[in-house]
Amino acid sequence: MSLFNVFTISGTGMSAQSVRLNTTASNIANADSVSSSVDQTYRARHPVFAAQMQKAAAGQNSTGVGVQVLGIVESNKPLTVEHAPEHPMADKDGYIYKPNVNVIEEMTNMISASRSYQTNVQLAESAKNMLNKTLQLGK
């Protein structure tokens, strides 16, 4: 594996963690929203990642290396249903529906994504320093 692949790997890792941070921020921002129906209630979203591996056989097109974001899926955890007939968003039976967002879990995801992003930045910086040292060997 070329040292230049390290930049691709860390770059895709940073991109994936950026998606994770944005998704987590969206979940936290909508954690206190209220709806009058199950269909309109916000559901927690989470990105799905997959590893990209370079094809080893000669002649095959390279699919690349690093991390790929396959998509963002909604959580299937049950929504929070609360009986609040005085609430302006209550349905005809007096219920309001709240998202299935666990703020503590989301804060943990945010810290983890932030640290993973930072690790990828440090990895790219280390690879850059190694390349610079290699170039200086020829002087």
C-alpha positions as semicolon CSV with decimal commas, in nm:
position;residue;x (nm);y (nm);z (nm)
1;M;0,000;0,000;0,000
2;S;0,129;0,340;-0,094
3;L;0,178;0,606;0,168
4;F;-0,041;0,828;-0,048
5;N;-0,336;0,595;0,021
6;V;-0,318;0,708;0,382
7;F;-0,443;1,050;0,272
8;T;-0,736;0,891;0,091
9;I;-0,822;0,672;0,387
10;S;-0,802;0,952;0,641
11;G;-0,991;1,188;0,406
12;T;-1,281;0,947;0,364
13;G;-1,275;0,885;0,739
14;M;-1,303;1,258;0,807
15;S;-1,586;1,287;0,556
16;A;-1,774;0,997;0,715
17;Q;-1,731;1,138;1,066
18;S;-1,852;1,476;0,940
19;V;-2,173;1,308;0,820
20;R;-2,202;1,139;1,159
21;L;-2,157;1,472;1,341
22;N;-2,419;1,642;1,122
23;T;-2,667;1,359;1,173
24;T;-2,611;1,365;1,548
25;A;-2,655;1,743;1,558
26;S;-2,984;1,704;1,369
27;N;-3,101;1,444;1,620
28;I;-3,016;1,666;1,915
29;A;-3,181;1,969;1,753
30;N;-3,505;1,775;1,706
31;A;-3,502;1,593;2,041
32;D;-3,762;1,823;2,198
33;S;-3,993;1,853;1,899
34;V;-4,357;1,752;1,939
35;S;-4,608;1,624;1,686
36;S;-4,975;1,538;1,680
37;S;-4,934;1,219;1,476
38;V;-4,699;0,924;1,455
39;D;-4,630;0,985;1,086
40;Q;-4,510;1,344;1,136
41;T;-4,286;1,276;1,436
42;Y;-3,910;1,307;1,391
43;R;-3,720;0,981;1,422
44;A;-3,354;0,954;1,517
45;R;-3,124;0,907;1,218
46;H;-2,792;0,725;1,202
47;P;-2,540;0,694;0,917
48;V;-2,438;0,353;0,785
49;F;-2,069;0,312;0,699
50;A;-1,888;0,050;0,492
51;A;-1,520;-0,013;0,435
52;Q;-1,393;0,029;0,080
53;M;-1,116;-0,209;-0,010
54;Q;-0,888;-0,183;-0,310
55;K;-0,910;-0,474;-0,552
56;A;-0,596;-0,685;-0,525
57;A;-0,617;-0,870;-0,856
58;A;-0,438;-0,712;-1,149
59;G;-0,654;-0,564;-1,418
60;Q;-0,953;-0,494;-1,198
61;N;-1,072;-0,141;-1,146
62;S;-0,992;-0,009;-0,804
63;T;-1,295;0,064;-0,590
64;G;-1,077;0,272;-0,364
65;V;-0,986;0,250;-0,002
66;G;-1,133;0,413;0,303
67;V;-1,482;0,462;0,436
68;Q;-1,800;0,494;0,236
69;V;-2,128;0,633;0,369
70;L;-2,394;0,394;0,240
71;G;-2,682;0,604;0,364
72;I;-2,871;0,733;0,663
73;V;-3,134;0,517;0,829
74;E;-3,410;0,608;1,072
75;S;-3,420;0,441;1,410
76;N;-3,699;0,190;1,465
77;K;-3,714;0,249;1,841
78;P;-4,065;0,333;1,961
79;L;-4,167;0,697;1,984
80;T;-4,252;0,858;2,317
81;V;-4,627;0,900;2,353
82;E;-4,751;1,136;2,621
83;H;-5,105;1,214;2,732
84;A;-5,128;1,594;2,736
85;P;-5,479;1,702;2,637
86;E;-5,402;2,068;2,717
87;H;-5,109;2,079;2,472
88;P;-5,188;2,268;2,148
89;M;-5,035;1,988;1,938
90;A;-5,242;1,712;2,103
91;D;-5,440;1,483;1,875
92;K;-5,814;1,421;1,915
93;D;-5,744;1,169;2,195
94;G;-5,517;1,414;2,382
95;Y;-5,182;1,252;2,295
96;I;-4,862;1,414;2,173
97;Y;-4,576;1,226;2,011
98;K;-4,210;1,293;2,082
99;P;-3,903;1,170;1,891
100;N;-3,716;0,854;1,983
101;V;-3,395;1,052;2,037
102;N;-3,185;0,969;2,343
103;V;-2,985;1,288;2,405
104;I;-2,724;1,112;2,622
105;E;-2,663;0,855;2,348
106;E;-2,640;1,132;2,090
107;M;-2,387;1,328;2,301
108;T;-2,180;1,010;2,329
109;N;-2,198;0,969;1,950
110;M;-2,091;1,330;1,906
111;I;-1,786;1,287;2,130
112;S;-1,693;0,961;1,954
113;A;-1,730;1,114;1,606
114;S;-1,530;1,419;1,709
115;R;-1,246;1,204;1,841
116;S;-1,251;0,982;1,532
117;Y;-1,233;1,292;1,313
118;Q;-0,940;1,421;1,519
119;T;-0,762;1,084;1,489
120;N;-0,796;1,096;1,109
121;V;-0,651;1,449;1,105
122;Q;-0,355;1,332;1,314
123;L;-0,306;1,033;1,082
124;A;-0,289;1,258;0,776
125;E;-0,048;1,491;0,957
126;S;0,178;1,198;1,050
127;A;0,180;1,073;0,690
128;K;0,267;1,422;0,567
129;N;0,557;1,440;0,814
130;M;0,685;1,098;0,703
131;L;0,676;1,202;0,339
132;N;0,866;1,522;0,422
133;K;1,132;1,323;0,611
134;T;1,161;1,083;0,317
135;L;1,215;1,373;0,078
136;Q;1,482;1,520;0,305
137;L;1,678;1,191;0,298
138;G;1,774;1,264;-0,062
139;K;1,936;1,598;0,024
